[in-house]
């Protein structure tokens, strides 16, 4: 086998064996607003809501896939498991809305 071929095979093996690193995407809740209102994620990423309000909130998927309770001055999170767009809202304050676009 030529050195070029060995290098190519090694690069293919390394690219297959190193998993992609999952990220944590943060959304702030402040004054009854999700900021940013829309975020992009990949399957396996975590979306974390940071509640700066003195009120309890939720991040509830409109399709019912997940519901995150976020106490006042606390954090809540969910791992994105499926690709697609996920609209969400706060059950306690339905005017609060957000969207997560999840890539494969």
C-alpha positions as CSV (number, residue, x, y, z in Angstrom):
1,X,0.0,0.0,0.0
2,X,1.3,3.4,-0.9
3,X,1.9,6.1,1.8
4,X,-0.9,8.2,0.2
5,X,-3.3,5.3,0.4
6,X,-2.4,4.7,4.0
7,X,-3.0,8.3,4.8
8,X,-6.3,8.3,3.1
9,X,-7.5,5.1,4.9
10,X,-6.3,6.5,8.2
11,X,-8.2,9.8,7.7
12,X,-11.4,7.9,6.8
13,X,-11.1,5.7,9.9
14,X,-10.5,8.7,12.2
15,X,-13.4,10.7,10.7
16,X,-15.7,7.7,11.4
17,X,-14.5,7.0,14.9
18,X,-14.6,10.6,16.4
19,X,-18.2,11.5,17.4
20,X,-19.4,15.0,16.9
21,X,-19.5,17.0,20.1
22,X,-22.9,17.9,21.3
23,X,-23.4,21.6,22.2
24,X,-25.5,23.4,24.8
25,X,-27.6,26.2,23.3
26,X,-28.8,28.7,25.9
27,X,-32.0,30.6,25.8
28,X,-32.6,33.4,28.4
29,X,-36.0,34.1,29.9
30,X,-36.2,37.7,31.0
31,X,-39.3,39.9,31.4
32,X,-41.6,37.1,30.0
33,X,-39.5,36.7,26.7
34,X,-37.5,33.9,25.3
35,X,-34.2,35.3,23.9
36,X,-33.3,34.4,21.3
37,X,-36.8,33.5,20.1
38,X,-35.4,31.1,17.5
39,X,-32.3,28.9,17.8
40,X,-30.6,26.3,15.6
41,X,-29.4,23.0,17.1
42,X,-28.4,19.5,15.9
43,X,-29.7,16.1,17.1
44,X,-27.9,15.4,20.4
45,X,-27.5,19.1,21.3
46,X,-29.0,20.4,24.6
47,X,-31.2,23.4,24.8
48,X,-30.9,25.1,28.2
49,X,-33.3,27.8,29.4
50,X,-32.0,30.3,32.0
51,X,-34.9,31.8,33.9
52,X,-34.0,35.3,35.1
53,X,-37.6,36.1,36.0
54,X,-39.1,35.8,39.5
55,X,-41.8,33.6,38.0
56,X,-42.0,29.9,37.1
57,X,-42.1,29.2,33.4
58,X,-42.2,26.2,31.1
59,X,-40.8,25.4,27.7
60,X,-43.5,23.2,26.2
61,X,-43.3,21.8,22.7
62,X,-46.5,22.4,20.8
63,X,-46.4,18.9,19.4
64,X,-46.2,17.5,23.0
65,X,-42.8,15.9,22.6
66,X,-41.3,17.6,25.7
67,X,-42.2,19.9,28.6
68,X,-39.5,21.6,30.7
69,X,-40.4,23.2,34.0
70,X,-38.1,26.1,34.8
71,X,-38.4,27.5,38.4
72,X,-37.8,31.2,39.1
73,X,-34.0,32.0,38.9
74,X,-33.2,28.4,37.8
75,X,-32.4,26.5,34.7
76,X,-34.1,23.7,32.7
77,X,-32.9,21.7,29.7
78,X,-33.9,19.2,27.1
79,X,-31.8,17.1,24.6
80,X,-32.9,17.4,21.0
81,X,-33.6,13.9,19.8
82,X,-35.3,14.4,16.4
83,X,-34.6,16.6,13.4
84,X,-37.1,19.2,12.4
85,X,-38.6,22.4,13.7
86,X,-40.0,22.5,17.2
87,X,-42.2,25.4,18.2
88,X,-42.7,25.9,22.0
89,X,-44.4,28.2,24.5
90,X,-44.8,28.7,28.2
91,X,-47.9,26.9,29.5
92,X,-48.3,29.5,32.3
93,X,-47.7,32.5,29.9
94,X,-48.9,31.4,26.5
95,X,-47.8,34.7,24.8
96,X,-44.2,33.5,25.4
97,X,-43.2,31.6,22.3
98,X,-40.0,30.2,20.8
99,X,-38.7,27.9,18.0
100,X,-35.9,25.4,17.8
101,X,-34.8,24.2,14.4
102,X,-33.0,20.9,14.7
103,X,-30.7,19.6,12.0
104,X,-29.7,15.9,11.7
